[in-house]
């Protein structure tokens, strides 16, 4: 397994929460948005979404679609907002530390 795959797995929760913090989105839409920046397969996000719902970081609601069947939308909860802030702080700190490490010696 390539290292980039492991990086993606670790960052996908943060990416999903980032995209739903201002606008509710459905699964396929989230996949497309993330794919604009990080290449992922369509099925990669659904386990992440299930985990975020299970941990109460987001909620699901169903909405009719003009283009076909109803869609499940994901909406961030207050707990999810707090979790995203924590993830972003931890991520920024991690990136800074790795950058320092790479510049050393």
Jmol script that loads the backbone (N, CA, C; Angstrom):
load data "model"
ATOM      1  N   UNK A   1       0.845  -1.182   0.000  1.00  0.00           N
ATOM      2  CA  UNK A   1       0.000   0.000   0.000  1.00  0.00           C
ATOM      3  C   UNK A   1       0.892   1.248   0.000  1.00  0.00           C
ATOM      4  N   UNK A   2       0.575   2.174  -0.868  1.00  0.00           N
ATOM      5  CA  UNK A   2       1.353   3.410  -0.942  1.00  0.00           C
ATOM      6  C   UNK A   2       1.105   4.275   0.290  1.00  0.00           C
ATOM      7  N   UNK A   3       2.104   5.046   0.647  1.00  0.00           N
ATOM      8  CA  UNK A   3       1.984   5.940   1.805  1.00  0.00           C
ATOM      9  C   UNK A   3       0.867   6.953   1.600  1.00  0.00           C
ATOM     10  N   UNK A   4       0.678   7.413   0.358  1.00  0.00           N
ATOM     11  CA  UNK A   4      -0.364   8.409   0.103  1.00  0.00           C
ATOM     12  C   UNK A   4      -1.745   7.872   0.459  1.00  0.00           C
ATOM     13  N   UNK A   5      -1.962   6.574   0.326  1.00  0.00           N
ATOM     14  CA  UNK A   5      -3.245   5.973   0.712  1.00  0.00           C
ATOM     15  C   UNK A   5      -3.489   6.131   2.203  1.00  0.00           C
ATOM     16  N   UNK A   6      -2.442   5.948   2.988  1.00  0.00           N
ATOM     17  CA  UNK A   6      -2.567   6.110   4.436  1.00  0.00           C
ATOM     18  C   UNK A   6      -2.806   7.565   4.812  1.00  0.00           C
ATOM     19  N   UNK A   7      -2.152   8.479   4.109  1.00  0.00           N
ATOM     20  CA  UNK A   7      -2.382   9.907   4.362  1.00  0.00           C
ATOM     21  C   UNK A   7      -3.838  10.265   4.084  1.00  0.00           C
ATOM     22  N   UNK A   8      -4.362   9.746   2.971  1.00  0.00           N
ATOM     23  CA  UNK A   8      -5.754  10.032   2.605  1.00  0.00           C
ATOM     24  C   UNK A   8      -6.716   9.534   3.670  1.00  0.00           C
ATOM     25  N   UNK A   9      -6.513   8.313   4.119  1.00  0.00           N
ATOM     26  CA  UNK A   9      -7.401   7.750   5.138  1.00  0.00           C
ATOM     27  C   UNK A   9      -7.437   8.627   6.379  1.00  0.00           C
ATOM     28  N   UNK A  10      -6.286   9.132   6.765  1.00  0.00           N
ATOM     29  CA  UNK A  10      -6.208   9.962   7.959  1.00  0.00           C
ATOM     30  C   UNK A  10      -6.836  11.330   7.793  1.00  0.00           C
ATOM     31  N   UNK A  11      -6.923  11.809   6.569  1.00  0.00           N
ATOM     32  CA  UNK A  11      -7.407  13.167   6.326  1.00  0.00           C
ATOM     33  C   UNK A  11      -8.856  13.233   5.836  1.00  0.00           C
ATOM     34  N   UNK A  12      -9.443  12.111   5.449  1.00  0.00           N
ATOM     35  CA  UNK A  12     -10.774  12.149   4.846  1.00  0.00           C
ATOM     36  C   UNK A  12     -11.856  12.670   5.783  1.00  0.00           C
ATOM     37  N   UNK A  13     -11.796  12.315   7.060  1.00  0.00           N
ATOM     38  CA  UNK A  13     -12.789  12.844   8.007  1.00  0.00           C
ATOM     39  C   UNK A  13     -12.769  14.364   8.011  1.00  0.00           C
ATOM     40  N   UNK A  14     -11.567  14.918   8.075  1.00  0.00           N
ATOM     41  CA  UNK A  14     -11.419  16.368   8.103  1.00  0.00           C
ATOM     42  C   UNK A  14     -11.936  16.981   6.799  1.00  0.00           C
ATOM     43  N   UNK A  15     -11.644  16.358   5.675  1.00  0.00           N
ATOM     44  CA  UNK A  15     -12.102  16.871   4.379  1.00  0.00           C
ATOM     45  C   UNK A  15     -13.622  16.872   4.293  1.00  0.00           C
ATOM     46  N   UNK A  16     -14.253  15.772   4.692  1.00  0.00           N
ATOM     47  CA  UNK A  16     -15.718  15.679   4.648  1.00  0.00           C
ATOM     48  C   UNK A  16     -16.341  16.738   5.544  1.00  0.00           C
ATOM     49  N   UNK A  17     -15.865  16.837   6.766  1.00  0.00           N
ATOM     50  CA  UNK A  17     -16.421  17.830   7.687  1.00  0.00           C
ATOM     51  C   UNK A  17     -16.203  19.252   7.173  1.00  0.00           C
ATOM     52  N   UNK A  18     -15.071  19.487   6.549  1.00  0.00           N
ATOM     53  CA  UNK A  18     -14.817  20.805   5.967  1.00  0.00           C
ATOM     54  C   UNK A  18     -15.892  21.156   4.935  1.00  0.00           C
ATOM     55  N   UNK A  19     -16.224  20.205   4.080  1.00  0.00           N
ATOM     56  CA  UNK A  19     -17.187  20.475   3.014  1.00  0.00           C
ATOM     57  C   UNK A  19     -18.635  20.567   3.497  1.00  0.00           C
ATOM     58  N   UNK A  20     -18.955  19.939   4.630  1.00  0.00           N
ATOM     59  CA  UNK A  20     -20.345  20.034   5.100  1.00  0.00           C
ATOM     60  C   UNK A  20     -20.535  21.089   6.186  1.00  0.00           C
ATOM     61  N   UNK A  21     -19.471  21.800   6.554  1.00  0.00           N
ATOM     62  CA  UNK A  21     -19.616  22.786   7.626  1.00  0.00           C
ATOM     63  C   UNK A  21     -20.489  23.963   7.212  1.00  0.00           C
ATOM     64  N   UNK A  22     -20.494  24.321   5.937  1.00  0.00           N
ATOM     65  CA  UNK A  22     -21.270  25.476   5.489  1.00  0.00           C
ATOM     66  C   UNK A  22     -22.466  25.097   4.646  1.00  0.00           C
ATOM     67  N   UNK A  23     -22.454  23.870   4.130  1.00  0.00           N
ATOM     68  CA  UNK A  23     -23.538  23.450   3.237  1.00  0.00           C
ATOM     69  C   UNK A  23     -23.753  21.943   3.359  1.00  0.00           C
ATOM     70  N   UNK A  24     -24.997  21.538   3.566  1.00  0.00           N
ATOM     71  CA  UNK A  24     -25.319  20.117   3.601  1.00  0.00           C
ATOM     72  C   UNK A  24     -25.043  19.529   2.219  1.00  0.00           C
ATOM     73  N   UNK A  25     -24.536  18.312   2.198  1.00  0.00           N
ATOM     74  CA  UNK A  25     -24.190  17.680   0.921  1.00  0.00           C
ATOM     75  C   UNK A  25     -24.560  16.203   0.958  1.00  0.00           C
ATOM     76  N   UNK A  26     -24.760  15.629  -0.211  1.00  0.00           N
ATOM     77  CA  UNK A  26     -25.023  14.194  -0.313  1.00  0.00           C
ATOM     78  C   UNK A  26     -23.734  13.477  -0.698  1.00  0.00           C
ATOM     79  N   UNK A  27     -23.720  12.159  -0.513  1.00  0.00           N
ATOM     80  CA  UNK A  27     -22.496  11.372  -0.633  1.00  0.00           C
ATOM     81  C   UNK A  27     -21.753  11.526  -1.947  1.00  0.00           C
ATOM     82  N   UNK A  28     -22.460  11.383  -3.055  1.00  0.00           N
ATOM     83  CA  UNK A  28     -21.800  11.478  -4.359  1.00  0.00           C
ATOM     84  C   UNK A  28     -21.216  12.876  -4.561  1.00  0.00           C
ATOM     85  N   UNK A  29     -21.946  13.896  -4.127  1.00  0.00           N
ATOM     86  CA  UNK A  29     -21.475  15.282  -4.229  1.00  0.00           C
ATOM     87  C   UNK A  29     -20.184  15.468  -3.417  1.00  0.00           C
ATOM     88  N   UNK A  30     -20.157  14.897  -2.226  1.00  0.00           N
ATOM     89  CA  UNK A  30     -18.943  14.974  -1.387  1.00  0.00           C
ATOM     90  C   UNK A  30     -17.763  14.297  -2.077  1.00  0.00           C
ATOM     91  N   UNK A  31     -18.018  13.146  -2.668  1.00  0.00           N
ATOM     92  CA  UNK A  31     -16.956  12.435  -3.380  1.00  0.00           C
ATOM     93  C   UNK A  31     -16.400  13.297  -4.500  1.00  0.00           C
ATOM     94  N   UNK A  32     -17.277  13.923  -5.254  1.00  0.00           N
ATOM     95  CA  UNK A  32     -16.839  14.787  -6.353  1.00  0.00           C
ATOM     96  C   UNK A  32     -16.024  15.978  -5.844  1.00  0.00           C
ATOM     97  N   UNK A  33     -16.468  16.589  -4.764  1.00  0.00           N
ATOM     98  CA  UNK A  33     -15.749  17.750  -4.195  1.00  0.00           C
ATOM     99  C   UNK A  33     -14.351  17.340  -3.717  1.00  0.00           C
ATOM    100  N   UNK A  34     -14.279  16.245  -2.956  1.00  0.00           N
ATOM    101  CA  UNK A  34     -12.977  15.790  -2.458  1.00  0.00           C
ATOM    102  C   UNK A  34     -12.072  15.444  -3.634  1.00  0.00           C
ATOM    103  N   UNK A  35     -12.650  14.800  -4.664  1.00  0.00           N
ATOM    104  CA  UNK A  35     -11.876  14.394  -5.838  1.00  0.00           C
ATOM    105  C   UNK A  35     -11.272  15.565  -6.598  1.00  0.00           C
ATOM    106  N   UNK A  36     -11.800  16.744  -6.416  1.00  0.00           N
ATOM    107  CA  UNK A  36     -11.216  17.918  -7.061  1.00  0.00           C
ATOM    108  C   UNK A  36      -9.829  18.225  -6.491  1.00  0.00           C
ATOM    109  N   UNK A  37      -9.551  17.722  -5.301  1.00  0.00           N
ATOM    110  CA  UNK A  37      -8.296  18.006  -4.616  1.00  0.00           C
ATOM    111  C   UNK A  37      -7.474  16.753  -4.322  1.00  0.00           C
ATOM    112  N   UNK A  38      -8.167  15.670  -3.952  1.00  0.00           N
ATOM    113  CA  UNK A  38      -7.504  14.422  -3.567  1.00  0.00           C
ATOM    114  C   UNK A  38      -8.185  13.282  -4.312  1.00  0.00           C
ATOM    115  N   UNK A  39      -7.461  12.539  -5.151  1.00  0.00           N
ATOM    116  CA  UNK A  39      -8.099  11.440  -5.874  1.00  0.00           C
ATOM    117  C   UNK A  39      -8.528  10.309  -4.923  1.00  0.00           C
ATOM    118  N   UNK A  40      -9.825  10.005  -4.942  1.00  0.00           N
ATOM    119  CA  UNK A  40     -10.369   8.899  -4.137  1.00  0.00           C
ATOM    120  C   UNK A  40     -11.374   8.142  -4.984  1.00  0.00           C
ATOM    121  N   UNK A  41     -11.641   6.913  -4.597  1.00  0.00           N
ATOM    122  CA  UNK A  41     -12.686   6.145  -5.272  1.00  0.00           C
ATOM    123  C   UNK A  41     -14.029   6.519  -4.670  1.00  0.00           C
ATOM    124  N   UNK A  42     -15.087   6.296  -5.423  1.00  0.00           N
ATOM    125  CA  UNK A  42     -16.416   6.688  -4.952  1.00  0.00           C
ATOM    126  C   UNK A  42     -16.774   6.025  -3.634  1.00  0.00           C
ATOM    127  N   UNK A  43     -16.413   4.784  -3.458  1.00  0.00           N
ATOM    128  CA  UNK A  43     -16.766   4.065  -2.244  1.00  0.00           C
ATOM    129  C   UNK A  43     -15.941   4.423  -1.019  1.00  0.00           C
ATOM    130  N   UNK A  44     -14.869   5.176  -1.202  1.00  0.00           N
ATOM    131  CA  UNK A  44     -13.961   5.472  -0.093  1.00  0.00           C
ATOM    132  C   UNK A  44     -14.600   6.324   0.999  1.00  0.00           C
ATOM    133  N   UNK A  45     -15.525   7.197   0.633  1.00  0.00           N
ATOM    134  CA  UNK A  45     -16.094   8.115   1.620  1.00  0.00           C
ATOM    135  C   UNK A  45     -17.207   7.504   2.460  1.00  0.00           C
ATOM    136  N   UNK A  46     -17.887   6.500   1.953  1.00  0.00           N
ATOM    137  CA  UNK A  46     -19.064   5.997   2.671  1.00  0.00           C
ATOM    138  C   UNK A  46     -18.737   5.407   4.046  1.00  0.00           C
ATOM    139  N   UNK A  47     -17.649   4.672   4.218  1.00  0.00           N
ATOM    140  CA  UNK A  47     -17.297   4.235   5.579  1.00  0.00           C
ATOM    141  C   UNK A  47     -17.000   5.424   6.502  1.00  0.00           C
ATOM    142  N   UNK A  48     -16.367   6.463   5.950  1.00  0.00           N
ATOM    143  CA  UNK A  48     -16.081   7.669   6.729  1.00  0.00           C
ATOM    144  C   UNK A  48     -17.388   8.337   7.143  1.00  0.00           C
ATOM    145  N   UNK A  49     -18.321   8.463   6.210  1.00  0.00           N
ATOM    146  CA  UNK A  49     -19.617   9.080   6.505  1.00  0.00           C
ATOM    147  C   UNK A  49     -20.374   8.296   7.570  1.00  0.00           C
ATOM    148  N   UNK A  50     -20.367   6.973   7.465  1.00  0.00           N
ATOM    149  CA  UNK A  50     -21.047   6.142   8.486  1.00  0.00           C
ATOM    150  C   UNK A  50     -20.437   6.374   9.867  1.00  0.00           C
ATOM    151  N   UNK A  51     -19.113   6.446   9.915  1.00  0.00           N
ATOM    152  CA  UNK A  51     -18.426   6.663  11.197  1.00  0.00           C
ATOM    153  C   UNK A  51     -18.761   8.048  11.761  1.00  0.00           C
ATOM    154  N   UNK A  52     -18.797   9.062  10.914  1.00  0.00           N
ATOM    155  CA  UNK A  52     -19.117  10.413  11.374  1.00  0.00           C
ATOM    156  C   UNK A  52     -20.547  10.488  11.917  1.00  0.00           C
ATOM    157  N   UNK A  53     -21.476   9.780  11.296  1.00  0.00           N
ATOM    158  CA  UNK A  53     -22.855   9.734  11.786  1.00  0.00           C
ATOM    159  C   UNK A  53     -22.911   8.969  13.105  1.00  0.00           C
ATOM    160  N   UNK A  54     -22.224   7.830  13.160  1.00  0.00           N
ATOM    161  CA  UNK A  54     -22.218   7.016  14.376  1.00  0.00           C
ATOM    162  C   UNK A  54     -21.678   7.789  15.571  1.00  0.00           C
ATOM    163  N   UNK A  55     -20.670   8.627  15.331  1.00  0.00           N
ATOM    164  CA  UNK A  55     -20.052   9.410  16.407  1.00  0.00           C
ATOM    165  C   UNK A  55     -20.785  10.725  16.664  1.00  0.00           C
ATOM    166  N   UNK A  56     -21.896  10.947  15.958  1.00  0.00           N
ATOM    167  CA  UNK A  56     -22.737  12.154  16.097  1.00  0.00           C
ATOM    168  C   UNK A  56     -22.044  13.434  15.655  1.00  0.00           C
ATOM    169  N   UNK A  57     -21.097  13.322  14.726  1.00  0.00           N
ATOM    170  CA  UNK A  57     -20.447  14.504  14.170  1.00  0.00           C
ATOM    171  C   UNK A  57     -21.267  15.085  13.016  1.00  0.00           C
ATOM    172  N   UNK A  58     -22.147  14.265  12.462  1.00  0.00           N
ATOM    173  CA  UNK A  58     -23.082  14.752  11.462  1.00  0.00           C
ATOM    174  C   UNK A  58     -24.348  13.903  11.530  1.00  0.00           C
ATOM    175  N   UNK A  59     -25.394  14.429  10.917  1.00  0.00           N
ATOM    176  CA  UNK A  59     -26.693  13.757  10.869  1.00  0.00           C
ATOM    177  C   UNK A  59     -27.102  13.604   9.412  1.00  0.00           C
ATOM    178  N   UNK A  60     -28.024  12.676   9.188  1.00  0.00           N
ATOM    179  CA  UNK A  60     -28.522  12.416   7.838  1.00  0.00           C
ATOM    180  C   UNK A  60     -29.983  12.835   7.755  1.00  0.00           C
ATOM    181  N   UNK A  61     -30.354  13.396   6.630  1.00  0.00           N
ATOM    182  CA  UNK A  61     -31.770  13.588   6.311  1.00  0.00           C
ATOM    183  C   UNK A  61     -31.950  13.313   4.828  1.00  0.00           C
ATOM    184  N   UNK A  62     -33.155  12.954   4.452  1.00  0.00           N
ATOM    185  CA  UNK A  62     -33.459  12.622   3.066  1.00  0.00           C
ATOM    186  C   UNK A  62     -34.193  13.782   2.417  1.00  0.00           C
ATOM    187  N   UNK A  63     -33.823  14.037   1.169  1.00  0.00           N
ATOM    188  CA  UNK A  63     -34.425  15.144   0.426  1.00  0.00           C
ATOM    189  C   UNK A  63     -34.724  14.670  -0.995  1.00  0.00           C
ATOM    190  N   UNK A  64     -35.882  15.046  -1.489  1.00  0.00           N
ATOM    191  CA  UNK A  64     -36.241  14.696  -2.857  1.00  0.00           C
ATOM    192  C   UNK A  64     -35.263  15.325  -3.833  1.00  0.00           C
ATOM    193  N   UNK A  65     -34.991  14.618  -4.925  1.00  0.00           N
ATOM    194  CA  UNK A  65     -34.098  15.126  -5.956  1.00  0.00           C
ATOM    195  C   UNK A  65     -34.887  15.333  -7.243  1.00  0.00           C
ATOM    196  N   UNK A  66     -34.680  16.443  -7.919  1.00  0.00           N
ATOM    197  CA  UNK A  66     -35.371  16.644  -9.196  1.00  0.00           C
ATOM    198  C   UNK A  66     -34.827  15.732 -10.288  1.00  0.00           C
ATOM    199  N   UNK A  67     -33.662  15.129 -10.058  1.00  0.00           N
ATOM    200  CA  UNK A  67     -32.999  14.300 -11.061  1.00  0.00           C
ATOM    201  C   UNK A  67     -33.147  12.800 -10.835  1.00  0.00           C
ATOM    202  N   UNK A  68     -34.010  12.383  -9.913  1.00  0.00           N
ATOM    203  CA  UNK A  68     -34.136  10.952  -9.661  1.00  0.00           C
ATOM    204  C   UNK A  68     -34.587  10.668  -8.250  1.00  0.00           C
ATOM    205  N   UNK A  69     -34.068   9.576  -7.670  1.00  0.00           N
ATOM    206  CA  UNK A  69     -34.502   9.182  -6.326  1.00  0.00           C
ATOM    207  C   UNK A  69     -34.044  10.181  -5.252  1.00  0.00           C
ATOM    208  N   UNK A  70     -34.649  10.054  -4.091  1.00  0.00           N
ATOM    209  CA  UNK A  70     -34.273  10.900  -2.948  1.00  0.00           C
ATOM    210  C   UNK A  70     -32.800  10.688  -2.612  1.00  0.00           C
ATOM    211  N   UNK A  71     -32.213  11.721  -2.029  1.00  0.00           N
ATOM    212  CA  UNK A  71     -30.801  11.657  -1.653  1.00  0.00           C
ATOM    213  C   UNK A  71     -30.652  11.822  -0.150  1.00  0.00           C
ATOM    214  N   UNK A  72     -29.636  11.140   0.395  1.00  0.00           N
ATOM    215  CA  UNK A  72     -29.286  11.314   1.806  1.00  0.00           C
ATOM    216  C   UNK A  72     -28.304  12.467   1.906  1.00  0.00           C
ATOM    217  N   UNK A  73     -28.694  13.465   2.663  1.00  0.00           N
ATOM    218  CA  UNK A  73     -27.823  14.620   2.884  1.00  0.00           C
ATOM    219  C   UNK A  73     -27.175  14.516   4.261  1.00  0.00           C
ATOM    220  N   UNK A  74     -25.953  14.999   4.337  1.00  0.00           N
ATOM    221  CA  UNK A  74     -25.201  14.996   5.584  1.00  0.00           C
ATOM    222  C   UNK A  74     -25.105  16.428   6.087  1.00  0.00           C
ATOM    223  N   UNK A  75     -25.434  16.595   7.370  1.00  0.00           N
ATOM    224  CA  UNK A  75     -25.465  17.910   8.004  1.00  0.00           C
ATOM    225  C   UNK A  75     -24.591  17.862   9.254  1.00  0.00           C
ATOM    226  N   UNK A  76     -23.715  18.837   9.398  1.00  0.00           N
ATOM    227  CA  UNK A  76     -22.814  18.859  10.547  1.00  0.00           C
ATOM    228  C   UNK A  76     -23.558  19.232  11.825  1.00  0.00           C
ATOM    229  N   UNK A  77     -23.197  18.582  12.907  1.00  0.00           N
ATOM    230  CA  UNK A  77     -23.749  18.895  14.223  1.00  0.00           C
ATOM    231  C   UNK A  77     -22.782  19.829  14.959  1.00  0.00           C
ATOM    232  N   UNK A  78     -23.221  20.352  16.093  1.00  0.00           N
ATOM    233  CA  UNK A  78     -22.320  21.176  16.913  1.00  0.00           C
ATOM    234  C   UNK A  78     -21.111  20.359  17.357  1.00  0.00           C
ATOM    235  N   UNK A  79     -21.344  19.102  17.687  1.00  0.00           N
ATOM    236  CA  UNK A  79     -20.236  18.221  18.076  1.00  0.00           C
ATOM    237  C   UNK A  79     -19.260  18.058  16.906  1.00  0.00           C
ATOM    238  N   UNK A  80     -19.788  17.993  15.695  1.00  0.00           N
ATOM    239  CA  UNK A  80     -18.940  17.893  14.503  1.00  0.00           C
ATOM    240  C   UNK A  80     -18.112  19.139  14.284  1.00  0.00           C
ATOM    241  N   UNK A  81     -18.696  20.310  14.572  1.00  0.00           N
ATOM    242  CA  UNK A  81     -17.943  21.568  14.431  1.00  0.00           C
ATOM    243  C   UNK A  81     -16.755  21.585  15.389  1.00  0.00           C
ATOM    244  N   UNK A  82     -17.000  21.159  16.619  1.00  0.00           N
ATOM    245  CA  UNK A  82     -15.915  21.098  17.605  1.00  0.00           C
ATOM    246  C   UNK A  82     -14.844  20.102  17.171  1.00  0.00           C
ATOM    247  N   UNK A  83     -15.279  18.959  16.654  1.00  0.00           N
ATOM    248  CA  UNK A  83     -14.350  17.928  16.209  1.00  0.00           C
ATOM    249  C   UNK A  83     -13.518  18.426  15.027  1.00  0.00           C
ATOM    250  N   UNK A  84     -14.143  19.132  14.084  1.00  0.00           N
ATOM    251  CA  UNK A  84     -13.412  19.679  12.944  1.00  0.00           C
ATOM    252  C   UNK A  84     -12.351  20.669  13.406  1.00  0.00           C
ATOM    253  N   UNK A  85     -12.685  21.527  14.347  1.00  0.00           N
ATOM    254  CA  UNK A  85     -11.696  22.474  14.878  1.00  0.00           C
ATOM    255  C   UNK A  85     -10.502  21.734  15.473  1.00  0.00           C
ATOM    256  N   UNK A  86     -10.771  20.659  16.210  1.00  0.00           N
ATOM    257  CA  UNK A  86      -9.703  19.843  16.794  1.00  0.00           C
ATOM    258  C   UNK A  86      -8.859  19.191  15.695  1.00  0.00           C
ATOM    259  N   UNK A  87      -9.517  18.604  14.707  1.00  0.00           N
ATOM    260  CA  UNK A  87      -8.791  17.963  13.611  1.00  0.00           C
ATOM    261  C   UNK A  87      -7.899  18.952  12.875  1.00  0.00           C
ATOM    262  N   UNK A  88      -8.429  20.140  12.612  1.00  0.00           N
ATOM    263  CA  UNK A  88      -7.651  21.149  11.890  1.00  0.00           C
ATOM    264  C   UNK A  88      -6.451  21.623  12.705  1.00  0.00           C
ATOM    265  N   UNK A  89      -6.643  21.814  14.002  1.00  0.00           N
ATOM    266  CA  UNK A  89      -5.509  22.208  14.864  1.00  0.00           C
ATOM    267  C   UNK A  89      -4.445  21.115  14.868  1.00  0.00           C
ATOM    268  N   UNK A  90      -4.890  19.868  15.054  1.00  0.00           N
ATOM    269  CA  UNK A  90      -3.946  18.746  15.082  1.00  0.00           C
ATOM    270  C   UNK A  90      -3.226  18.600  13.745  1.00  0.00           C
ATOM    271  N   UNK A  91      -3.970  18.761  12.649  1.00  0.00           N
ATOM    272  CA  UNK A  91      -3.381  18.642  11.313  1.00  0.00           C
ATOM    273  C   UNK A  91      -2.318  19.718  11.102  1.00  0.00           C
ATOM    274  N   UNK A  92      -2.658  20.966  11.414  1.00  0.00           N
ATOM    275  CA  UNK A  92      -1.712  22.072  11.234  1.00  0.00           C
ATOM    276  C   UNK A  92      -0.448  21.843  12.050  1.00  0.00           C
ATOM    277  N   UNK A  93      -0.617  21.385  13.282  1.00  0.00           N
ATOM    278  CA  UNK A  93       0.525  21.109  14.146  1.00  0.00           C
ATOM    279  C   UNK A  93       1.380  19.981  13.572  1.00  0.00           C
ATOM    280  N   UNK A  94       0.731  18.932  13.092  1.00  0.00           N
ATOM    281  CA  UNK A  94       1.441  17.783  12.514  1.00  0.00           C
ATOM    282  C   UNK A  94       2.243  18.213  11.284  1.00  0.00           C
ATOM    283  N   UNK A  95       1.612  18.962  10.382  1.00  0.00           N
ATOM    284  CA  UNK A  95       2.289  19.417   9.164  1.00  0.00           C
ATOM    285  C   UNK A  95       3.488  20.299   9.521  1.00  0.00           C
ATOM    286  N   UNK A  96       3.315  21.166  10.492  1.00  0.00           N
ATOM    287  CA  UNK A  96       4.408  22.034  10.931  1.00  0.00           C
ATOM    288  C   UNK A  96       5.568  21.205  11.480  1.00  0.00           C
ATOM    289  N   UNK A  97       5.247  20.202  12.295  1.00  0.00           N
ATOM    290  CA  UNK A  97       6.294  19.358  12.886  1.00  0.00           C
ATOM    291  C   UNK A  97       7.041  18.558  11.819  1.00  0.00           C
ATOM    292  N   UNK A  98       6.305  18.013  10.861  1.00  0.00           N
ATOM    293  CA  UNK A  98       6.948  17.249   9.783  1.00  0.00           C
ATOM    294  C   UNK A  98       7.823  18.172   8.940  1.00  0.00           C
ATOM    295  N   UNK A  99       7.356  19.378   8.680  1.00  0.00           N
ATOM    296  CA  UNK A  99       8.158  20.341   7.918  1.00  0.00           C
ATOM    297  C   UNK A  99       9.462  20.656   8.644  1.00  0.00           C
ATOM    298  N   UNK A 100       9.380  20.861   9.954  1.00  0.00           N
ATOM    299  CA  UNK A 100      10.593  21.120  10.739  1.00  0.00           C
ATOM    300  C   UNK A 100      11.538  19.916  10.693  1.00  0.00           C
ATOM    301  N   UNK A 101      10.983  18.746  10.810  1.00  0.00           N
ATOM    302  CA  UNK A 101      11.784  17.528  10.755  1.00  0.00           C
ATOM    303  C   UNK A 101      12.516  17.426   9.426  1.00  0.00           C
ATOM    304  N   UNK A 102      11.835  17.726   8.350  1.00  0.00           N
ATOM    305  CA  UNK A 102      12.436  17.614   7.015  1.00  0.00           C
ATOM    306  C   UNK A 102      13.527  18.662   6.805  1.00  0.00           C
ATOM    307  N   UNK A 103      13.421  19.798   7.497  1.00  0.00           N
ATOM    308  CA  UNK A 103      14.421  20.854   7.359  1.00  0.00           C
ATOM    309  C   UNK A 103      15.631  20.608   8.247  1.00  0.00           C
ATOM    310  N   UNK A 104      15.480  19.779   9.260  1.00  0.00           N
ATOM    311  CA  UNK A 104      16.575  19.492  10.195  1.00  0.00           C
ATOM    312  C   UNK A 104      17.614  18.585   9.530  1.00  0.00           C
ATOM    313  N   UNK A 105      18.826  18.710  10.006  1.00  0.00           N
ATOM    314  CA  UNK A 105      19.960  17.886   9.544  1.00  0.00           C
ATOM    315  C   UNK A 105      20.040  17.925   8.053  1.00  0.00           C
TER     316      UNK A 105
END
end "model"
wireframe off; spacefill off
backbone 0.3
color backbone group
